[in-house]
Amino acid sequence: MTGRFAPTPSGRMHIGNVYAMLGAWLSARSRGERMMMRIEDVDGPRVVAGADRLMMDDLHWLGLDWDGEPMFQSQRTERYEYALERLRSQGVLYPCFCSRADIRAASAPNEGDGFTVYPGTCRRLLREHPEQVRARLTRGDRHSIRIAMPEAAVAFTDGVYGPRRYDLAREVGDCVIRRADGLFGYQLAVVVDDLDMGVDDIVRGRDLLRSTALQMRIRRCLLEGGFEPEHGGIDPCAAGRPASRCAARPVYAHLPLIDNAAGRRLAKRERSLDMGALRARGVRPEQIIGYCAWLLRLRPDPIACPPADLLADFSWTPLRGAHDDRILDPASPHTPAWLAEAL
């Protein structure tokens, strides 16, 4: 199996990012697995110049290593174009002319994970009035490309949250895989990247649980459409099974989120908690790792330690009974002084 770091270079890493990356590193390294690095810079407007180098420097400083050279999504346009053609061959794509305002006005409220279920406006338009769609495309109307979700469910067992089941049509909906501005969507890019890197041990925040069902569907459509993974030199099919069988079902673990004292999800704009600010204050990497280990419920107290000390006893079991999002509370007895001063 192979794990991965997949940071977005939109700013300096903070405690919440380190907590998730420690979980990913421990999951892979505790089983002697490879750990890969991917810089998710496919969304160019969000990228902060130099943030990728700072993130990698912070990971080295923390003692979290990886194998091989980093992959950059911004250099993989040809692979995403190829994946788009494989999906098109399956007949699962359609053009969408809706604006974000149109979608917000027509969509039902989501569950608070930031996932908006598309109401299917342009899918109905294509089914009922295909001539209008052809005319708009001929006219050059601005549009994105969506992948249609079937009337079916996807189920998987998460390492932390246990059995999960999502109705693709009602709970996930048709997703944009190429934006109207020509950029490829996150949901397609990460599936293609994980297939090409041979990644099958995926650790991330619980806000992506529904995205997992969507990505599993995209994987299946790609592989059934003849997508051939590059694997970056990794052979996930050493037992001789076809690539479509080997790469289709990764293992997932989703983590509770980290909130600030006001109960809002920790963001990179909270500069007092980013790695640059903490390092400048003289905080040691072992202190940060020890606190994140406590957030992962691997230790009863946030005692400073290097990542290697956590490998022998690593397990997701403690988190399975502790699903509440974590709150960084300066008044908590578990908040060390160096963190309380930064909050």
Residue frames as qw, qx, qy, qz and C-alpha x, y, z in Angstrom:
[[0.000, 0.888, 0.459, 0.000, 0.00, 0.00, 0.00],
 [0.423, 0.201, 0.018, 0.883, 1.04, 3.61, -0.54],
 [0.137, -0.799, -0.452, 0.373, 0.07, 6.74, 1.39],
 [0.401, 0.488, 0.206, 0.747, 0.37, 10.39, 0.40],
 [0.114, -0.547, -0.256, 0.789, 0.66, 13.97, 1.55],
 [0.282, 0.543, 0.577, 0.541, -1.49, 16.22, -0.65],
 [0.161, -0.606, -0.310, 0.715, -1.22, 19.84, 0.55],
 [0.337, 0.817, 0.364, 0.293, -2.69, 22.82, -1.29],
 [0.523, -0.072, -0.104, 0.843, -0.10, 25.63, -1.51],
 [0.059, -0.792, -0.375, -0.479, -2.53, 28.40, -0.62],
 [0.286, -0.830, 0.228, -0.421, -0.66, 29.46, 2.51],
 [0.098, 0.460, -0.810, 0.349, 1.49, 28.22, 5.38],
 [0.592, -0.247, -0.764, -0.069, 0.47, 25.00, 7.14],
 [0.390, -0.540, 0.312, -0.677, -1.26, 25.27, 10.53],
 [0.361, -0.258, 0.817, -0.368, -1.90, 22.85, 13.39],
 [0.793, 0.259, 0.343, -0.432, -4.88, 21.29, 11.62],
 [0.693, 0.595, -0.375, -0.160, -2.85, 20.51, 8.52],
 [0.108, 0.522, -0.817, 0.218, -0.03, 18.98, 10.58],
 [0.596, -0.087, 0.648, -0.465, -2.53, 16.84, 12.52],
 [0.859, 0.396, 0.108, -0.307, -3.92, 15.39, 9.26],
 [0.569, 0.643, -0.512, 0.010, -0.47, 14.89, 7.75],
 [0.202, -0.445, 0.813, -0.315, 0.80, 13.18, 10.88],
 [0.770, 0.091, 0.495, -0.392, -2.16, 10.79, 10.66],
 [0.798, 0.557, -0.146, -0.176, -1.39, 10.05, 7.00],
 [0.278, 0.657, -0.683, 0.155, 2.33, 9.53, 7.71],
 [0.411, -0.309, 0.772, -0.373, 1.68, 7.22, 10.66],
 [0.854, 0.242, 0.272, -0.371, -0.88, 5.19, 8.72],
 [0.756, 0.582, -0.299, -0.029, 1.64, 4.51, 5.96],
 [0.239, 0.634, -0.675, 0.292, 4.92, 4.27, 7.86],
 [0.578, -0.348, 0.604, -0.423, 3.55, 2.12, 10.70],
 [0.914, 0.189, 0.330, -0.141, 2.93, -0.60, 8.11],
 [0.546, -0.313, 0.549, 0.550, 6.20, -0.05, 6.29],
 [0.538, 0.682, 0.479, 0.124, 4.43, 1.56, 3.34],
 [0.406, 0.218, 0.206, 0.863, 5.65, 4.14, 0.86],
 [0.022, -0.790, -0.383, 0.478, 4.70, 7.77, 1.44],
 [0.447, 0.411, 0.401, 0.686, 4.33, 10.08, -1.56],
 [0.078, -0.536, -0.200, 0.817, 4.13, 13.87, -1.88],
 [0.267, 0.557, 0.598, 0.512, 1.69, 15.67, -4.18],
 [0.049, -0.298, -0.161, 0.940, 1.32, 19.44, -4.40],
 [0.243, 0.616, 0.745, 0.074, -2.32, 20.15, -5.26],
 [0.085, -0.495, 0.055, 0.863, -1.81, 23.34, -7.26],
 [0.270, 0.387, 0.758, 0.451, -4.31, 22.63, -10.04],
 [0.017, -0.901, -0.433, -0.033, -6.37, 25.68, -8.94],
 [0.553, 0.301, -0.036, 0.776, -3.87, 28.34, -10.01],
 [0.126, -0.732, -0.073, -0.666, -5.72, 31.40, -8.62],
 [0.725, -0.669, -0.073, -0.146, -5.49, 29.94, -5.07],
 [0.865, 0.011, -0.170, 0.472, -1.77, 29.22, -5.20],
 [0.251, -0.953, 0.144, 0.088, 0.56, 31.39, -3.10],
 [0.622, 0.640, -0.400, 0.208, 4.04, 31.69, -4.60],
 [0.205, 0.511, -0.707, 0.444, 6.62, 29.76, -2.58],
 [0.702, -0.357, 0.294, -0.542, 4.06, 28.10, -0.29],
 [0.965, 0.106, -0.231, -0.069, 4.96, 24.64, -1.61],
 [0.555, 0.420, -0.532, 0.482, 8.60, 25.03, -0.59],
 [0.253, -0.465, 0.468, -0.708, 7.63, 26.31, 2.85],
 [0.882, -0.179, 0.054, -0.432, 5.25, 23.38, 3.38],
 [0.908, 0.193, -0.343, 0.146, 7.88, 20.83, 2.44],
 [0.277, 0.484, -0.539, 0.632, 10.44, 22.56, 4.67],
 [0.537, -0.410, 0.333, -0.658, 7.96, 22.46, 7.57],
 [0.968, -0.051, -0.108, -0.220, 7.34, 18.74, 7.03],
 [0.710, 0.337, -0.473, 0.399, 11.07, 18.02, 7.05],
 [0.044, -0.502, 0.468, -0.726, 11.43, 20.12, 10.22],
 [0.742, -0.297, 0.202, -0.566, 8.64, 18.11, 11.85],
 [0.299, -0.329, 0.896, -0.008, 10.29, 14.81, 10.92],
 [0.733, 0.388, 0.477, -0.291, 7.65, 13.74, 8.38],
 [0.140, -0.428, 0.676, 0.583, 9.41, 12.33, 5.33],
 [0.794, 0.450, 0.197, -0.359, 8.27, 11.01, 1.96],
 [0.688, -0.080, 0.604, 0.395, 9.63, 8.92, -0.91],
 [0.498, 0.427, 0.529, 0.539, 10.73, 10.20, -4.30],
 [0.118, 0.042, 0.109, 0.986, 10.15, 13.57, -5.90],
 [0.313, 0.440, 0.500, -0.677, 6.95, 15.59, -5.33],
 [0.247, 0.450, 0.724, 0.462, 4.23, 15.49, -7.98],
 [0.086, 0.329, 0.126, -0.932, 2.77, 18.86, -9.04],
 [0.457, 0.562, 0.676, -0.139, -0.78, 18.89, -10.39],
 [0.246, 0.835, -0.051, -0.490, -0.02, 22.02, -12.43],
 [0.014, 0.531, -0.734, -0.422, 2.31, 19.88, -14.59],
 [0.306, 0.066, 0.950, 0.006, -0.26, 17.17, -15.32],
 [0.494, 0.407, 0.034, -0.767, -2.70, 18.77, -17.77],
 [0.449, 0.287, -0.723, -0.441, -2.14, 16.04, -20.38],
 [0.104, -0.065, -0.972, 0.202, -3.07, 13.31, -17.89],
 [0.294, 0.387, 0.547, -0.682, -6.28, 15.10, -16.97],
 [0.484, 0.416, -0.320, -0.700, -7.13, 15.60, -20.66],
 [0.321, 0.152, -0.916, -0.185, -6.60, 11.88, -21.19],
 [0.064, 0.224, 0.866, -0.443, -8.85, 11.06, -18.21],
 [0.411, 0.412, 0.178, -0.794, -11.53, 13.39, -19.58],
 [0.490, 0.312, -0.604, -0.546, -11.50, 11.50, -22.89],
 [0.192, -0.008, -0.977, 0.090, -11.82, 8.16, -21.07],
 [0.215, 0.359, 0.656, -0.628, -14.88, 9.47, -19.22],
 [0.447, 0.421, -0.162, -0.772, -16.32, 10.91, -22.42],
 [0.345, 0.184, -0.854, -0.342, -16.05, 7.47, -24.00],
 [0.051, -0.216, -0.924, 0.310, -18.30, 6.18, -21.21],
 [0.174, -0.539, -0.543, -0.619, -21.05, 8.69, -22.02],
 [0.451, -0.597, -0.575, 0.331, -21.14, 10.06, -18.48],
 [0.268, -0.279, -0.067, 0.920, -20.26, 13.72, -19.21],
 [0.188, 0.768, 0.547, 0.274, -22.45, 16.66, -20.16],
 [0.251, 0.330, -0.058, 0.908, -22.06, 20.46, -20.48],
 [0.268, -0.701, -0.587, 0.303, -23.43, 22.70, -17.72],
 [0.212, 0.575, 0.169, 0.772, -24.29, 26.35, -18.37],
 [0.476, -0.798, -0.366, -0.047, -25.39, 27.14, -14.79],
 [0.147, 0.670, -0.374, 0.624, -23.74, 29.89, -12.78],
 [0.284, -0.020, -0.787, 0.547, -22.95, 29.47, -9.09],
 [0.324, 0.032, 0.287, -0.901, -25.89, 31.74, -8.29],
 [0.693, 0.022, -0.430, -0.579, -28.20, 29.51, -10.32],
 [0.600, 0.003, -0.790, 0.126, -27.03, 26.45, -8.42],
 [0.073, -0.009, -0.640, 0.765, -27.35, 28.08, -4.98],
 [0.474, 0.017, 0.056, -0.878, -30.88, 29.20, -5.78],
 [0.779, 0.050, -0.415, -0.466, -31.98, 25.72, -6.89],
 [0.520, 0.165, -0.803, 0.238, -30.11, 23.54, -4.40],
 [0.707, -0.622, -0.306, -0.141, -31.31, 22.12, -1.11],
 [0.288, -0.835, 0.422, -0.203, -29.29, 22.99, 2.03],
 [0.676, 0.306, -0.654, 0.146, -26.26, 20.77, 2.51],
 [0.803, -0.451, -0.380, 0.088, -25.16, 18.97, 5.65],
 [0.365, -0.915, 0.163, 0.048, -22.61, 21.56, 6.68],
 [0.769, -0.248, 0.386, 0.445, -19.64, 19.89, 4.97],
 [0.022, 0.628, -0.325, -0.707, -19.55, 22.46, 2.17],
 [0.203, 0.045, 0.883, 0.420, -20.89, 19.93, -0.34],
 [0.478, 0.370, 0.110, -0.789, -23.63, 21.32, -2.58],
 [0.497, 0.213, 0.831, 0.134, -25.73, 18.77, -4.47],
 [0.103, 0.175, -0.430, -0.880, -26.29, 20.01, -8.02],
 [0.577, 0.282, 0.477, -0.600, -30.03, 19.98, -8.88],
 [0.518, 0.149, 0.792, 0.285, -29.48, 18.53, -12.37],
 [0.342, 0.723, 0.146, -0.582, -30.75, 21.53, -14.36],
 [0.292, 0.629, -0.528, -0.490, -28.52, 21.07, -17.42],
 [0.176, -0.080, 0.977, 0.093, -28.80, 17.29, -17.36],
 [0.410, 0.544, 0.666, -0.303, -32.57, 17.68, -17.77],
 [0.318, 0.753, -0.136, -0.560, -32.00, 20.30, -20.46],
 [0.055, 0.425, -0.817, -0.385, -29.86, 17.86, -22.45],
 [0.238, 0.176, 0.954, -0.048, -32.43, 15.08, -22.06],
 [0.314, 0.667, 0.596, -0.319, -35.49, 17.20, -22.91],
 [0.383, 0.907, 0.056, -0.167, -34.07, 19.81, -25.32],
 [0.762, -0.195, 0.325, 0.525, -30.82, 18.53, -26.86],
 [0.467, 0.647, 0.301, 0.522, -31.17, 20.97, -29.75],
 [0.193, -0.968, 0.001, -0.163, -30.90, 23.90, -27.30],
 [0.704, -0.566, 0.305, 0.301, -27.70, 22.43, -25.86],
 [0.707, 0.226, 0.392, 0.544, -26.21, 21.98, -29.34],
 [0.225, 0.860, 0.216, 0.403, -27.12, 25.55, -30.25],
 [0.397, -0.910, 0.119, -0.004, -25.52, 26.98, -27.10],
 [0.757, -0.330, 0.377, 0.419, -22.35, 24.97, -27.64],
 [0.581, 0.494, 0.374, 0.528, -22.18, 26.11, -31.27],
 [0.005, -0.946, -0.117, -0.302, -22.63, 29.70, -30.09],
 [0.513, 0.350, -0.470, 0.628, -19.71, 29.25, -27.70],
 [0.525, -0.729, -0.038, -0.438, -21.65, 29.79, -24.47],
 [0.026, 0.535, -0.727, 0.429, -19.47, 29.49, -21.37],
 [0.893, -0.246, -0.156, -0.344, -19.92, 26.11, -19.69],
 [0.326, -0.520, 0.774, -0.157, -18.38, 23.61, -17.32],
 [0.635, 0.114, -0.716, -0.267, -18.34, 19.82, -17.74],
 [0.603, -0.363, 0.486, -0.519, -20.12, 17.60, -15.23],
 [0.229, 0.113, -0.963, -0.088, -20.09, 13.86, -14.60],
 [0.675, -0.282, -0.220, -0.646, -23.55, 12.30, -14.21],
 [0.196, -0.239, 0.860, -0.407, -24.24, 10.25, -11.10],
 [0.427, -0.164, -0.794, -0.400, -26.46, 7.17, -11.45],
 [0.699, -0.441, 0.043, -0.561, -29.38, 6.09, -9.30],
 [0.853, 0.000, -0.483, 0.198, -27.13, 3.91, -7.19],
 [0.533, -0.829, 0.147, -0.082, -25.33, 3.88, -3.87],
 [0.566, 0.492, -0.554, 0.360, -21.65, 3.67, -2.97],
 [0.759, -0.641, 0.013, -0.116, -20.61, 2.04, 0.30],
 [0.575, 0.447, -0.536, 0.427, -17.25, 1.83, 2.01],
 [0.721, -0.610, -0.282, 0.170, -15.89, 1.24, 5.50],
 [0.162, 0.849, -0.266, 0.427, -13.91, 4.16, 6.84],
 [0.605, 0.122, -0.629, 0.472, -11.02, 3.49, 9.21],
 [0.032, 0.050, -0.486, 0.872, -12.41, 6.04, 11.70],
 [0.482, 0.048, 0.125, -0.866, -16.11, 6.56, 10.93],
 [0.489, 0.076, 0.851, -0.176, -16.94, 2.95, 10.09],
 [0.345, 0.388, 0.783, 0.342, -19.49, 1.84, 7.46],
 [0.169, 0.496, 0.024, -0.851, -20.69, 4.68, 5.20],
 [0.374, 0.402, 0.778, 0.306, -23.25, 4.62, 2.40],
 [0.108, 0.487, -0.008, -0.867, -24.14, 7.44, 0.03],
 [0.566, 0.614, 0.550, -0.014, -26.88, 7.68, -2.57],
 [0.464, -0.047, 0.339, 0.817, -24.96, 9.07, -5.55],
 [0.073, 0.566, 0.514, 0.640, -27.88, 10.84, -7.23],
 [0.355, -0.825, -0.370, -0.236, -29.48, 12.33, -4.10],
 [0.613, -0.746, -0.028, 0.259, -26.60, 12.87, -1.68],
 [0.581, -0.282, 0.339, 0.685, -23.69, 13.50, -4.04],
 [0.407, 0.834, 0.195, -0.317, -25.06, 14.77, -7.34],
 [0.751, 0.530, 0.133, 0.371, -23.42, 15.54, -10.66],
 [0.510, -0.691, 0.082, 0.505, -20.00, 17.11, -10.08],
 [0.390, 0.895, -0.200, -0.087, -17.95, 19.60, -12.12],
 [0.867, -0.200, 0.248, 0.383, -14.79, 17.92, -13.38],
 [0.463, 0.153, 0.209, 0.848, -13.74, 20.76, -15.69],
 [0.024, -0.662, -0.374, 0.649, -14.60, 24.32, -14.78],
 [0.444, 0.841, 0.309, -0.001, -15.92, 26.96, -17.14],
 [0.013, -0.924, 0.329, 0.192, -12.53, 28.71, -16.98],
 [0.715, 0.511, -0.477, -0.021, -10.84, 25.56, -18.31],
 [0.095, -0.513, 0.773, -0.361, -9.26, 24.43, -15.03],
 [0.594, -0.110, -0.787, -0.127, -9.74, 20.81, -14.06],
 [0.623, -0.617, -0.011, -0.481, -11.79, 20.15, -10.94],
 [0.268, -0.551, 0.719, -0.329, -10.30, 18.83, -7.71],
 [0.828, -0.052, 0.451, -0.330, -12.45, 15.70, -7.77],
 [0.881, 0.466, -0.078, 0.005, -11.10, 14.50, -11.11],
 [0.303, 0.756, -0.522, 0.253, -7.49, 15.55, -10.48],
 [0.415, -0.519, 0.671, -0.329, -7.13, 13.69, -7.18],
 [0.919, 0.089, 0.335, -0.186, -8.57, 10.47, -8.60],
 [0.749, 0.622, -0.197, 0.117, -6.21, 10.56, -11.59],
 [0.073, 0.747, -0.575, 0.326, -3.24, 11.41, -9.37],
 [0.650, -0.376, 0.587, -0.304, -3.94, 8.65, -6.86],
 [0.944, 0.273, 0.174, -0.064, -4.25, 6.12, -9.67],
 [0.608, 0.703, -0.293, 0.225, -1.01, 7.26, -11.31],
 [0.066, -0.680, 0.609, -0.403, 0.88, 7.32, -8.01],
 [0.588, -0.043, -0.806, 0.041, -0.46, 3.94, -6.90],
 [0.158, -0.242, 0.524, -0.801, -1.94, 5.56, -3.79],
 [0.576, -0.325, -0.666, -0.345, -4.38, 3.36, -1.89],
 [0.473, -0.452, -0.580, 0.485, -4.03, 4.56, 1.73],
 [0.055, 0.567, 0.196, 0.798, -5.88, 7.89, 1.97],
 [0.362, -0.526, -0.564, 0.524, -6.14, 9.96, 5.16],
 [0.063, 0.345, 0.166, 0.922, -7.94, 13.33, 5.25],
 [0.224, -0.007, 0.432, -0.874, -10.62, 15.40, 7.02],
 [0.262, 0.357, 0.877, -0.185, -14.14, 14.11, 7.65],
 [0.358, 0.626, 0.097, -0.686, -15.53, 16.96, 5.50],
 [0.322, 0.443, -0.656, -0.519, -14.47, 14.83, 2.50],
 [0.452, 0.032, 0.871, -0.189, -16.51, 11.75, 3.40],
 [0.644, 0.591, 0.371, -0.315, -19.11, 12.44, 0.72],
 [0.328, 0.769, -0.449, -0.316, -16.35, 13.32, -1.74],
 [0.287, -0.331, 0.896, 0.069, -15.00, 9.81, -1.19],
 [0.615, 0.379, 0.671, -0.169, -18.20, 8.31, -2.60],
 [0.490, 0.825, -0.021, -0.282, -17.94, 10.61, -5.61],
 [0.062, 0.715, -0.667, -0.200, -14.27, 9.81, -6.17],
 [0.494, -0.083, 0.865, -0.010, -14.95, 6.09, -5.97],
 [0.641, 0.605, 0.437, -0.180, -17.52, 6.52, -8.75],
 [0.330, 0.861, -0.303, -0.241, -15.09, 8.55, -10.88],
 [0.261, -0.489, 0.823, 0.124, -12.41, 5.86, -10.38],
 [0.613, 0.199, 0.762, -0.061, -14.78, 3.18, -11.55],
 [0.570, 0.773, 0.190, -0.203, -15.83, 5.14, -14.63],
 [0.111, 0.814, -0.523, -0.225, -12.21, 5.87, -15.53],
 [0.338, -0.332, 0.877, 0.083, -11.07, 2.26, -15.20],
 [0.620, 0.397, 0.669, -0.102, -14.10, 0.90, -17.06],
 [0.464, 0.859, 0.023, -0.214, -13.35, 3.47, -19.78],
 [0.875, 0.341, -0.047, 0.341, -9.87, 2.03, -20.28],
 [0.097, -0.930, 0.299, -0.189, -7.84, 4.48, -18.19],
 [0.884, 0.094, -0.313, 0.334, -4.30, 3.12, -17.81],
 [0.461, -0.880, 0.068, 0.092, -2.52, 4.30, -14.64],
 [0.445, 0.726, -0.458, 0.255, 1.09, 5.39, -14.89],
 [0.861, -0.456, -0.204, 0.097, 1.74, 4.45, -11.24],
 [0.049, -0.923, 0.353, -0.146, 4.95, 6.48, -11.23],
 [0.378, 0.484, -0.773, 0.162, 7.03, 3.32, -11.28],
 [0.410, -0.198, 0.728, -0.512, 5.05, 1.72, -8.43],
 [0.433, -0.021, -0.810, -0.395, 3.49, -1.66, -9.10],
 [0.511, -0.189, 0.462, -0.699, 0.34, -2.00, -6.96],
 [0.903, 0.144, -0.056, -0.401, -0.54, -5.19, -8.85],
 [0.020, -0.570, 0.821, -0.008, 2.40, -7.33, -7.80],
 [0.581, 0.002, 0.777, -0.242, 0.06, -10.30, -7.36],
 [0.159, 0.015, 0.812, 0.561, -0.69, -10.18, -11.09],
 [0.244, 0.651, 0.679, -0.234, -4.24, -8.85, -10.89],
 [0.328, 0.634, 0.374, 0.593, -5.49, -6.38, -13.54],
 [0.192, 0.111, -0.217, 0.951, -4.86, -2.70, -12.74],
 [0.411, -0.411, -0.278, -0.765, -8.60, -2.05, -12.72],
 [0.761, -0.452, -0.461, -0.059, -9.00, -4.47, -9.81],
 [0.642, -0.126, -0.377, 0.655, -5.90, -3.44, -7.87],
 [0.189, 0.094, -0.103, 0.972, -6.39, 0.31, -7.97],
 [0.276, -0.518, -0.526, -0.616, -10.16, 0.52, -7.58],
 [0.610, -0.697, -0.326, -0.192, -10.63, 0.35, -3.82],
 [0.273, 0.480, -0.511, 0.659, -8.26, 2.35, -1.60],
 [0.493, -0.488, -0.635, 0.341, -8.42, 2.27, 2.19],
 [0.016, -0.691, -0.079, -0.718, -9.77, 5.49, 3.72],
 [0.440, -0.481, -0.566, 0.506, -9.55, 7.13, 7.12],
 [0.015, 0.721, 0.196, 0.664, -11.29, 10.46, 7.72],
 [0.411, -0.122, -0.542, 0.723, -10.40, 12.60, 10.72],
 [0.143, -0.856, -0.451, 0.210, -12.44, 14.96, 12.91],
 [0.360, 0.735, 0.049, 0.573, -11.77, 18.57, 11.98],
 [0.468, -0.266, -0.359, 0.762, -9.87, 21.14, 14.04],
 [0.030, -0.865, -0.377, -0.331, -11.85, 24.26, 15.03],
 [0.225, 0.393, -0.330, 0.828, -10.68, 27.51, 16.57],
 [0.049, -0.161, -0.704, 0.690, -11.96, 28.76, 19.92],
 [0.427, 0.212, 0.067, -0.877, -15.00, 30.30, 18.21],
 [0.683, 0.204, 0.669, -0.211, -15.98, 26.92, 16.77],
 [0.619, 0.718, -0.119, -0.295, -15.00, 27.75, 13.19],
 [0.947, 0.138, 0.094, 0.273, -12.83, 25.45, 11.14],
 [0.466, -0.637, 0.260, 0.557, -9.18, 26.40, 11.41],
 [0.625, 0.760, 0.150, 0.093, -8.03, 28.33, 8.34],
 [0.731, 0.133, 0.005, 0.669, -4.66, 29.30, 6.89],
 [0.082, 0.757, 0.060, 0.645, -5.50, 32.96, 7.39],
 [0.642, -0.762, -0.011, -0.084, -5.10, 32.44, 11.17],
 [0.535, 0.665, -0.418, 0.312, -1.44, 33.35, 11.02],
 [0.351, -0.672, 0.526, -0.386, -0.71, 33.01, 14.75],
 [0.839, -0.176, 0.488, -0.167, -1.10, 29.22, 14.42],
 [0.819, 0.545, -0.180, -0.023, 0.82, 28.65, 11.20],
 [0.913, -0.118, -0.063, 0.385, 4.16, 26.90, 11.19],
 [0.432, 0.551, -0.103, 0.707, 6.07, 30.09, 10.38],
 [0.330, -0.735, 0.113, -0.581, 4.69, 31.91, 13.41],
 [0.885, -0.458, 0.026, -0.074, 5.14, 28.94, 15.74],
 [0.848, 0.138, -0.092, 0.504, 8.70, 28.30, 14.59],
 [0.219, 0.653, -0.128, 0.713, 9.53, 31.99, 15.02],
 [0.556, -0.693, 0.108, -0.446, 8.28, 31.77, 18.63],
 [0.001, 0.531, -0.815, 0.231, 10.75, 28.98, 19.33],
 [0.866, -0.069, 0.293, -0.398, 8.23, 26.14, 19.46],
 [0.194, -0.406, 0.868, 0.210, 10.00, 22.82, 18.91],
 [0.537, 0.108, -0.631, -0.550, 8.78, 20.27, 16.34],
 [0.300, -0.098, -0.929, 0.195, 8.39, 17.60, 19.05],
 [0.179, 0.250, 0.523, -0.795, 5.94, 19.87, 20.89],
 [0.531, 0.268, -0.215, -0.774, 3.74, 20.21, 17.80],
 [0.507, 0.099, -0.824, -0.234, 3.91, 16.48, 17.03],
 [0.125, -0.113, -0.866, 0.470, 3.05, 15.60, 20.63],
 [0.357, 0.278, 0.325, -0.830, 0.01, 17.87, 20.60],
 [0.591, 0.255, -0.437, -0.628, -1.18, 16.49, 17.25],
 [0.353, 0.046, -0.933, 0.042, -0.71, 12.96, 18.59],
 [0.122, 0.233, 0.712, -0.651, -3.05, 13.90, 21.45],
 [0.496, 0.316, -0.056, -0.807, -5.56, 15.30, 18.94],
 [0.590, 0.202, -0.694, -0.360, -5.40, 11.90, 17.20],
 [0.799, -0.425, 0.175, -0.387, -5.97, 10.32, 20.64],
 [0.811, 0.286, -0.474, 0.190, -2.73, 8.37, 20.33],
 [0.388, 0.111, -0.593, 0.697, -1.50, 9.74, 23.66],
 [0.311, -0.698, -0.631, 0.138, -3.49, 10.59, 26.83],
 [0.216, -0.863, -0.078, 0.449, -1.67, 13.92, 27.15],
 [0.562, 0.815, -0.025, 0.137, 0.05, 16.30, 24.69],
 [0.626, -0.630, 0.324, 0.328, 3.60, 15.36, 25.65],
 [0.309, 0.784, -0.435, -0.317, 6.37, 16.34, 23.23],
 [0.753, -0.135, 0.624, 0.158, 7.70, 13.48, 21.11],
 [0.092, 0.408, -0.626, -0.658, 9.15, 12.82, 17.64],
 [0.763, 0.190, -0.197, -0.586, 6.93, 11.11, 15.05],
 [0.526, 0.278, -0.804, -0.022, 8.99, 7.90, 15.15],
 [0.105, -0.125, 0.806, -0.569, 7.96, 7.33, 18.78],
 [0.617, 0.170, 0.284, -0.713, 4.33, 6.93, 17.67],
 [0.516, 0.319, -0.654, -0.452, 4.86, 4.25, 15.04],
 [0.146, 0.103, -0.974, 0.141, 4.92, 1.10, 17.18],
 [0.133, 0.348, 0.801, -0.468, 1.54, 1.67, 18.85],
 [0.265, 0.169, -0.214, -0.925, -0.28, 3.44, 16.01],
 [0.083, 0.379, 0.918, 0.079, -3.95, 2.55, 15.52],
 [0.214, -0.341, -0.286, -0.870, -7.17, 4.29, 14.42],
 [0.428, -0.439, -0.788, 0.055, -9.05, 2.56, 17.27],
 [0.212, -0.393, -0.460, 0.768, -8.89, 5.52, 19.72],
 [0.148, 0.135, -0.186, -0.962, -10.50, 7.85, 17.15],
 [0.275, -0.274, -0.818, -0.424, -13.38, 5.48, 16.43],
 [0.344, -0.645, -0.662, 0.166, -15.00, 6.50, 19.70],
 [0.252, -0.618, -0.141, 0.731, -14.02, 10.18, 19.51],
 [0.419, 0.501, 0.557, 0.512, -15.68, 11.70, 16.44],
 [0.052, -0.940, -0.262, 0.211, -16.31, 15.19, 17.80],
 [0.497, 0.712, -0.080, 0.489, -14.38, 17.94, 16.05],
 [0.632, -0.276, -0.312, 0.653, -11.44, 19.20, 18.08],
 [0.020, -0.958, -0.160, -0.239, -11.55, 22.73, 19.49],
 [0.562, 0.217, -0.316, 0.733, -8.37, 24.68, 20.21],
 [0.413, -0.842, -0.263, -0.226, -9.36, 26.16, 23.56],
 [0.292, 0.584, -0.471, 0.593, -6.74, 28.24, 25.40],
 [0.503, -0.506, 0.371, -0.595, -8.51, 27.50, 28.70],
 [0.958, -0.048, -0.237, -0.156, -8.37, 23.71, 28.30],
 [0.617, -0.649, 0.442, 0.048, -5.99, 21.89, 30.68],
 [0.849, 0.109, 0.422, 0.300, -4.77, 19.93, 27.65],
 [0.462, 0.851, 0.038, 0.246, -3.67, 23.08, 25.80],
 [0.731, -0.174, -0.124, 0.648, 0.08, 23.55, 26.28],
 [0.195, -0.769, -0.119, 0.597, 1.40, 26.99, 27.13],
 [0.242, -0.247, 0.505, 0.791, 3.07, 27.53, 23.76],
 [0.039, 0.419, 0.761, 0.493, -0.27, 26.99, 22.01],
 [0.167, -0.787, -0.544, 0.236, -2.39, 28.97, 24.48],
 [0.241, -0.593, 0.069, 0.765, -0.11, 31.97, 23.93],
 [0.111, -0.057, 0.623, 0.772, -0.73, 31.76, 20.16],
 [0.003, 0.553, 0.813, 0.180, -4.53, 31.45, 20.39]]
